[in-house]
Amino acid sequence: MINPYTLAQHPALTAGRFFLTIREFCAACGISRATLYRAVKAGTGPRITKIGGRTLIRVSSAEEWAERQELESATVDLKPRGRAALPSLADMFSGRRR
């Protein structure tokens, strides 16, 4: 999940620009280019615009995408992962389950 405050405080947004480069968008969101393109291919990423030979993302599209990510993550039921998902010794000996 991205930090929406990071995206909102990006210098390109505060400078009044209309578009972000792919590099700027990924840096602001803390995601890799591969993650961005997987999301776009799956239909869950922001809309991408080609202008000349440049690939850009409209600032309003980036903000809409960030809001969607925030809303979707609020409804996700988080499950423990890694060691937190394993039962403790006390649980194993008492017969309780998580």
N, C-alpha and C positions, 0 to 999 in steps of 0.2 A: 504494500500500500504506500502511496505517496503522502508526503506531508504537504497539505494544501497551502500552508503558510509559506513554504519555500517557493512554491510556484508563484504565489501572489506577490512575493517580494523580489522576484527575479528582475534584474536591471532592465531587461528588454520590455517588461510590462510597465515598469515605472517610467520609462522613457517615452511612452506613448506609441510604441511600434505596433503594427498590425499583425506581424508574423514572427514566428520563432523558427530558427533552423532546427534540424533534427538533433544536432549536438547540444544546442541550448536547451531544448525541451527535455532531453534525456538527463542532462546535468541538473536541471531544476527539479526534476521528479526523482532523481536518484535511481534511474533504471538504465539498463543497457540498450543499445540499439536493437539487439536481437530480441529482447523482451518487447520493445515497442513494435517491431515488425510482426512478431507473433500475435500480439494483441490486435493489430490492424488486420492481419490475415483472418483472424477469428471473428472479426466484426465488433470487437469490444474496445478497440483503440480510438484515438482521436482521428478526425478526418484529416487527411493529408492532401496538400495542394501542390501541384507542379507549376512553377512559373519559370519559363525559360528552361534552363538546365538545373534549376534549384528545386529541392524538395523542402517544402515549408509546412508549418502547422499554424493555422490562424489562432491568435491569442484567445479569442472567444471560444473556439473549439477546444483548446487546451483547458480552459477554465470549466467548460461543461463536462469534459471527461474527468477532471479532478473531482467535481461534485458527484458524478455518477459513482466513481470509485469509493468515495467517502460514504455515500448512501448504501451501496452494496456491501461494504465491509461492516457496516453497522448491523446488518441483518444476518451475518454469517455466525454460525455457532462454532466458536473456537474449541478445538479439541487439543488436549495435551499431546506433545510430541516428544520424541527422544526419551530421556530418562524419566521425565515427568509422566509419561504414559505407562510406565511399568509399575506394577503394584509394589508397595513397600513390603519389607519383611513382616511387619506387624499385620498388614492386610493378608499376606499369604498364610500366616499361621492362624489367624482368626477366622479365615474362611470368607471374609468380606470381599466384595468386588467394588471396583470404582465405577 
